[in-house]
């Protein structure tokens, strides 16, 4: 189906176009409010001045689309692949963008006010001069993402992982970074971070934090050698390839965590929950797993040397 047929059928009263395969899809200066395009393929589509308010675009393919001056207010764009998009002047206020991917994408001068971006994935993407006030970006994975002159005041970034994220010129006032994982953030000196909540956020290096923030007073927690994270909820966290020797994870929840290729010499896992965790290729010399839960834990190629197992038995590779 092409764009002309879609318009004719929509104007005749039809609204459900779910699962349709579109070719050479180009639309401009049209209103398609409340249309159902879920599970459609709109890759490489071009939209200009299109009204898609309250539309259902869940699971739609929007790879490499060029969209300008288009509105998606209150639309459902959950589980959408937005890889390689180039969007300008888009209104996504109050839209549902749960579990969307923005790899290699650029979005400029667009409105995400109060949008739901939970579990979004972003790799090598740029948000330029966008308004994300009050947006929910919790449980997201942001890697090599740039927020250039964006408004992220009152945004929810809890449980989000930041790796090589650049925030120069952006406003994060009253943002919630609680339980976030800060691997690398730059640009704090030229950003507004008034009243940011860092409670229980994790960081690898103090240079990735605002220069005038005291990590302890702000409730931040350091991850590294000799760190004490006993009793913390670290489920599904990625701690792979880190130096965590002599760390204390006793009574911590590490279910689903990635600890592969990690130095865990002399680390305390007493009573910890490591169900479904990945410890492959980790060094567990002198580690203590007394009463720990290792159900479905990946222990492939793990190095055991004087390691105390959950049942109290001491395990060493030499004894295998």
N, C-alpha and C positions, 0 to 999 in steps of 0.2 A: 504494500500500500504506500502511496506517496502522500505528500502534504495536502494536495488539492482534494483527493478523495476523503481524507480525514476531515477536512473543513466542511465539505458537503454533508457528510454523515452526521457530524456534530451539530451543524445548523439545522438538521432535520430532527434533532432531539436525541440522537444516540450519544451515550456517555461512556460505555464500557468498551475499551479497545485493548484490554489486557492481553499480553502475549503476542501482539501483532508484530510482524517483522516489517520494519520501514526501510525504504531505500531512498537515498538522495533527499533526506528529510530537511526541508527548509521552510520556515514559517516567519512571517513578519506582520506586525500590526493586526493582531487577532486576539480575541479573548476565548480561552478554553477553560474557564473556571469549572472546577469539580469534575474534570475529565479523569478517567481511569486509564493510565498508561503503564500500570504495573507489569513487570516482567517483559517489557518491550525492549527492542534493540534500537537505540537512538544514537549509536556511536557515530561520531563525525557530523552530527546534526548542526545546523546553524539556525539560531533563533534570535529574532530582534523585535523588541517591543511586543512580546507575547505575555498575556495574562494567564498564569497557571496557578492562581490562588486556589487553595483547598483541593488541589489535584492530588491524585494518588500515583506516585512514580516509584513506589517501592520496588526494589530489585531491578530497576531499569538499567540498561547499559548506556552510559553517557560519556564513554571514553573519547577523549580528543574533540570535545564539542566546543564550538565558539558561540557564546551566548552573551547578548548585550541588552541592557534596558528591559529586562524581563523580571516578572514578579512570581515568586513561589510562596507567598504569604500563607502560613498555616498548611503548607503542602506536606505530604508524606514522601520523603526521599530517603527512607531508611534502607540500609544494606545496598547502597548504590556505589558503583565503581566510577569515580570521577578522575581517573588517571589521565594526565595530560590535558586537562581542560584549560581553557583561556576564557574566563568570565569577567565581564565588566558591568558595573552599575546594576547589580542584581539585588533584589529584595527577597531575602530568605527569613524575614522576621517570623518568629514563632514556628518555623518549619521543623519537622522531625528529620534529622540527619543522622540518626543513630547508626553506628557501625558503617560509616562511609570511608572511602579511601581517596586521598588527595595526592597521590604520588606524582611528582614532576608537574605540578599544576600551579597556575597563577590566577588569583582572584583579586580584583582591584575595585576600590570604591563601592563596596557592597555592604549590605545590611544584614547582620546575623542576630539582631537584637532578640534576646530570649529564645534563641534557637536551641534545639537539643542536638549536641554534637558528641554525645556519649560514645566512647569506644572508637572515636575517629582515628584513622591512621594517616599520618602525613610524612612523606619522605621527599626531601628536596622540593618543597613547595613554598609558595610565597603568598602571604596575605598583606596586601598593600592598601593602606588607608581604608581599612574596613572597620565597621562598627559591630563589635561582638558583646556589647553591654548586656550583662545578665545571662549570657549563654552558658550552657552546661557542657563543658569539655572534660568531664571526669572520665577516668579509666582510659584515657587516650594514649597513643604512642606517637610522639612527635620527634622525628629525627631529621636534622638539617632543614628545619622549618624557620622561616623568617616572618616575624610580625613587624612590619615597617609602618610606623605612625598609625597604629591601630588603637582603638578604644576597647579595652578588655576590663573595664571597671565592673566590679561585682560579678565577675565570671567565676564559675566553679571549675577549678583545675585539680580537684582532689584525686589522688590515686593515679595521676598522669605521669608518664615518664618523659623527661626532657633530655635529649641528646643533641648537642650542637644546635641549640635553639637561639635565635638572635632576636632581641626585643627592643632595639634602639628606637627611641621616640614614641614608644607606646605607653598607654595608661593602664596600669594594673591596680589602681586604687581599690581597696576593699576586696581584692581577689582572694579566693580560697585555694591555697596550695597545700592544704593539710594532707598528709600521707602521700604527697607527691614524691617522685624519685628524680632528683636533680643530678643527672650525669654531667651535663655541660650546658650552661646558659651564659650568654654574653650580652652586654648592652645595658646592664642595670644602672650604670652611672648616668645614662641619658633617658631613663624611663621613670615613670611615676609609680612608686610602690607603696604609697601611703596606706597604712592600716592593712597590709597584707597578712593573711593568716598562714604561718608556716608550721603550725603545730604538727609534730610527728612526721614532718617531711624528712626524707633521707638525702644526704649529699655526700659526694666523694671528695670534693676539694672546696675549701672556703673561698677560693677565688671565683667560684661559680655563684656566689651569693652576693647580695647587695653589700657594698663596702662598709656601711655603717651599722650593719646588723650583727648583734651578738648571737651566734647560733644557739647557745644554751638558753639564753633569755627568751629567744623566739620559739623554743621548743623543737628545734631542728636536731636530727640525729646523724652522727657521722658513721659512714660505712667504710671500714678499712681494718688494718691490723689492730687487735686488742679492743675492737668495738664491743659495746655492751648493748645488745638488742634482745635481752631476755624478756620473754613474755609478750613480745610484739607480734602483731599480725602482719606477716610478710608473704602471704599467700600469692602465688603466681609471679613473684618478683624475679627479675633477671639479675643475678649476681655472678654471672659466668665470667671466667677469666680474671677474677679479682684476687688480690692478696688479702685474705681474711684470717691469717694465722692468729691463734690465741684469742679469737672472738668468742663471745658468749651468746649463744642462741638457746639457752636452756628455757624450756616451757614456751618457746616461740612457735608460731604457726607458719611453717614453710611449705605447706601443701601446694603442689604444683610449681614450686620455685625452680629456677634454673641455676644450679651451682656447678655446672660442668666446667672442667678445666680450671677449677678454683683451688687455690692454696688454702687448705683447711687444717694445717698443722696445729695441733694442740687446741683445737676448737671444741667448745662444750655444747653438745646437742642434747643434754640430759632432758628427758621428758618432752622433747620437741616433736612436732608433727611434720613429718617429711613425706607424707603419703603422695604418690604420683610426682614426686620431685625428681629432678635430673641431676645426679652426681657423677655422671660419666667422666672419666679421666681426671677426677679430683684426687688431690693428695690428702689422705686421711691419717697421716702419721700422728700417733698419739691423740687422735680425736676420741671423744667420749660420747657414745650414743646410748648410754644407760636408759632403759625404759622409753626410748624414742620409737615413734611409729615409722617403720620403713616399708609399709605396705605399698607394693607396686612402684617402689623407688628404683630408678635406673642406676645400677651400680656397675655398668659395663666399663672395663678397663680402669677401675678405681684402684688406687695404690693403698693397700692396707699395711700398716706397720705399727704394731703395739696399739691397735685400735680396739677400744672397748665397744662391743656390740650390744644391742638392746637387752640380751639375756645375760650380760655380764661376762661372756666369753671374750678373751683377748685374741684378736685375729692379726696375723702377719702374713705377708706374701710368702715369706720363706717357709711357712708351714703348709702352704697349699699343696 
